[in-house]
Structure formats: structure tokens, C-alpha cells
Amino acid sequence: MTLQKTLAVYLGSSGHTRPVYREAAETFGRLIAENGYDLVYGGMDAGLMGLLAGGAIKAGGKVTGIVPRKL
């Protein structure tokens, strides 16, 4: 039996954040993928969430976005 490693991360989708947070989000996404984890995140392609997912995707990771119907 293989254990699936998945992390759920939710961040802001606003584009109004300091560069240090944008860099950290993209780096974290890359590290998630490089260490063999799948990412489940807030589903937006904007702000920190978009950077996080983009970092994981660029590193070849599996990414699943979840967006509630009410949003």
C-alpha cells in the first residue's frame, strides 16, 4: 500500500502583498512538489494562491483547486 502525501494550503488571492510573501508562496509550492506531495489549494489563480499553485505546477506537482459554489 502506497501512502499518498497531500498538503492543503489556503492563502489570500489578493495581488496586494509584499514581494517577500509572493516569493515565499511560489517557493513553498515548488518545495511541496519537489518533496513528492500533492497540493490541494483554494483554487484561485490570483495572488498568493496562484503563485503557490504555479510553483508546484512548474516543479511537476499534482495540484487540485477547490472553489466553494458560493464564491
N, C-alpha and C positions, 0 to 999 in steps of 0.2 A: 504494500500500500504506500503510495506516494503522498506526502503531506503537501498541500497547496499553501503557499505563503502569500498572503494578501494583506495589504495595508489600506485602510480607509482614511482619507485626508480631506478635510474641508477647510477652504481658505476663502478670503474675500475675492470678489470678482471686479472690484473697482480698479481702475487704472491709476488711481491717485495714491501710490505708495512710494516709499523711498527706494532708491536703487538697490540698497543692501538687501531689502526684503524680496525684491524681484529676482535678484541673483540667487538668493538662498532658495527660493521656491523652485527655480529651474534646476539648480544643483541637487536639491533633495529628490526631485523627480528622476533625475539621471541616476542617482545613487540607489534609489528604490529598484529600478530596472537592472542595474549592473549587479545587484546583490540577489537577483533571482526572485524578487517579489512582484506580484501583480498589484496594480493600483486601482482602487475604487475612489472616485472623487466627485465633487459637486456638479460635474457635467458642463460647466460653462467654459467657453474658450477665451474668456476675457480675464484680465487681472492676474492675480496670483494663482488662481485655479488653472487658468490657461497655460501659464508658464510651467507650473508643476507637471501638468499632463504632457506638455510639449517636450519637457526634459526627459520624461520617461519614454515617450514615443521615439524620440531621436536616438535613445540608447537601446531601442529594440524591445521595450517592455510592452506588456499587455495592459491596456487601460480601459476601464469601464466607467462611463459617466452616468450619474444618477441625477435626474431633474424631477422634482415633485410636480404633479399636474397643476397645482395651484400657482406655481411660479410661471 
